[in-house]
Amino acid sequence: SKEQLMVILYILLFLLALYSLYIVFLFVVSLFVKNKDYEKESKFYRFLLDSSTKRVLKFLRIRVHTEGIDSIPEGKLLFVENHRSNYDPIITWYVFKKYHLAFLSKKENFSIPIFGRFIRACCFMAIDRKNIRNAVPTIVKASELLKNDEVSIAVYPEGTRSKECTLLPFHNCMFKIAQMAEKPIVVLTIEGTEKIFRNIKRLKPSDVYLKVVDVIPTERVIALRSCELSDEIRNKMEENLRG
């Protein structure tokens, strides 16, 4: 009936208004984040990051299938993962939200409205992916945050997205973060994120598969050279992705 249609319309308008207010709220609070690297994670902005990410994943109909999460020990750790899509870190930091991940990320990501400021307040750091010498201070700071149990650190050893979905060469220096902090390394693989953008355009849901391949204990992290760690982790990722 006409009355029922009007009720539905009013409900939709009310929900739209609430959603708009929520976006305005996120935008306003993001303005209070300073343009600097943070040494302490903000619990407030971490909560906003996790809660808003949950809504984004639900809105985009991204279904995440996980495996091996129970094998991860408690505490702050170094997470390493293959990289296929811009959606990789968003999904990963939400799935492992209890570990408070802070990614080393390209500087452009910190210019994204709202999210760029939120991640900065959560100790995410920009890294120079082209010049290893310039990246050293970031690696040292990341190791300090990890050693002090402020946040877990997450990195992409490939340094950039693999558009062909095959592993690119690794940057061995990324593993020095765990070695200097004397922390275990969690090895992850992610698949399916490369299809998300296409599925969104087709109004289809997306299935993403996130797996814990291995957890390398502190003793082994310290015992191996960074190049040896790199080879071992790369082999584990390749074997899992082929399977």
N, C-alpha and C positions, 0 to 999 in steps of 0.2 A: 504494500500500500504506500501511498504518498508519505504518510506519517513515519513509516518504518525507514523509507529512503532518507528522510530528513534526519532521523536519529543517526543513521549510519554516516551521513555526511558530516554531522556535527562531531561525531566521534573521531572521524578521520581528520577533521580540521583541528580538533583538540590535540590529537597525537602529533600532527605536523607542527603545531605551536610548541609543544613540549620538546620535540626534537630540535627545533630551531633555537629554543632557549638553551638547550644542552650544548649545542655547537657554540653559541655566543659565550656561554660560561667557560668552555674549554679555551676559546680564543682569548678571553680576557685574562684568565689565570696564567696562560702561557706567556703573556707579556711581562710577567714578573721574573721570568728566568733570564739571568744575565748571560751575555755572550762571552763565556769563558769555560774552561775545563773545571769541573767540580771534583773535589777530593772526598766529599761525603755525599752519599746518595740521599735524595729527598724521598721520604716515605710517602709524602703527599702526591708528588708527581709520579712516583712509581705506581701508586694506586690508580691514578688517572690514566696512566699509560696502559695498564693491564685491563682496566674496565672498558676503556674506549676501544682497545684492540679486540676484545671479546665481541663488541657490537659490530665492528667492521667485518670480522670473520663470519659472523652470523648473517649479516646483510649480504655479503658476497657469496654466501652458501658454500663456504669452504669447509669440507669435512676432513679432519686430520686423524689418520690412523697411526698409532704409535706402537713401538715394540722395544722391549728391553729397558724401559724407564726404571724398573725396580732394581736394576743392577748398579745404578748410580749411587755412590756414597753420599752421606750428608756433608755439608760444608761448602766452601767456595772452591770452584774448580775452573780449569780452562776447557772450554768447549770448542772443538774444531769441526767444521762441516764443509761439504761441497756446496757450490754456489751456482744456481740455475736461474734465479728470478729475483726481482725486487721484493717479492713476497716472502722470501726465505727467512730473513731476520724477524719479520713481524710474527710469523707463525712460530718460530723457534723461541723467541723471548716469551711468548704467551704460554706455550706448552710447558716450558721449564721456568715458569714464573716464580716458583718457590726458591730458585737458585739466584734470582736477581741478576740476570745477564746484562752485561754492558758490552756492546759491540765496538770493535774498532771499525770505523766506517769512513767512506769517502766524505769529504767536506761538504759536498753538495746536499747531502741528506739533512744537514743541520739547517738548511734554508727552507725545508718543507714547512708550510704553515702548521702551527700547533704541535704536530708530532716532532718536528725538528727541535723545538725548544724542550719538549718533554724528555726526549732522549738525552739531551745535554744535562738536564737536572738529575738524570739517573746514571751519570758518570760515563755515558758513551763518549768516545773520543774520535776526533778526525785524524786520519793517518794519510801520509803521502805515499800513495801506492806506486809511484814511478821512481822515487828517489829513496833508496834504502837508508842513506845517511840521514836524510831529514826525518825518516820514520823512527830512528833510534830513540829519541826522547819520549815518543809516544809509547814505544815498547817498554821502556824502563818504567814509565809512570803506570802503565797497565800492570806490570809485575808487582809494583808497590801496592796498588789497590787490591790486587789478588792476595798478596802475602799478608796484608793487614785485615783480610776477611771483610773488606768493605763491600765488594761485589764479586760475582764470577765474571770472567772475561770470555767473550766469544769472538772467534776470528774465522776468516776464510783464507786458508793457506794459498788458494789460487790467486787471491788478490782482486779478482773481478769475476763477473758472471761468465759461465761457459754457455754460449749460445747454441753450441752443438751438443750439449749435455754429455760431454766427455771431460774427464779431469784435465785441467790445465796444469802446467808446471807449478810446483809449490815454492813459496818463499820460506826458506828454512828458519829465518829469524823469528817467525811467529811462535815457534816452539820454545824459544828462549824465555818467553813470558812465564811458562810453567816451570822451567828450570831455575830461573832466578827466584821465583816465588816458592819453589819446592812444593808444588801442588800436583795432584793427578790430572790426567788429560782424558776428557770424554770425547770419543770419536763418534760422530754422527754422519748419517747419510740422509738426504732428503730427495724425494722424487715426486713429480706431479705438479710442482709449482710452475713449471714452464708452460703449462696448459691453462693456467688461471685466467690470464688476460683474454685469451681466445674464448674461453667458456663464458666469461662475463658478457662479451659482445653477443654471444649466442643464447644468453639467458639460461645457461646450464650450470648446475652445481659442479664443484671441483673436488676431487679426491686427492689428498696429499698423504704421502707415506714417509714418516719420520722414524728412523730406527737408530737405536744406540748399538753401534757395531762393537765397541770395546771400551773398557776403562783401563787406561795404562797407569799403574800405581806409581806413587812418588819415587820409590826406590829405582824403578826402571827409567823414569823420566830423568833422574839425576845421573844415572850410570851411562846413558847413551849420549852421543854427540847430537847436536840439533839436526845434522844431515841424516844421521841414522834414524832418529825419530821420524823425520820427514818421510824417509823411504818406507818405514814400517807402517806408518799411518796411511800413506798413499796406497800401499798394497792392500791394506784392510778395506779401504773405501772401494777400490777397484773391484776387489773380489765380491764385495756385497752388492755393488751396483750391477755387476754382470749377472749375479744370481737372481 
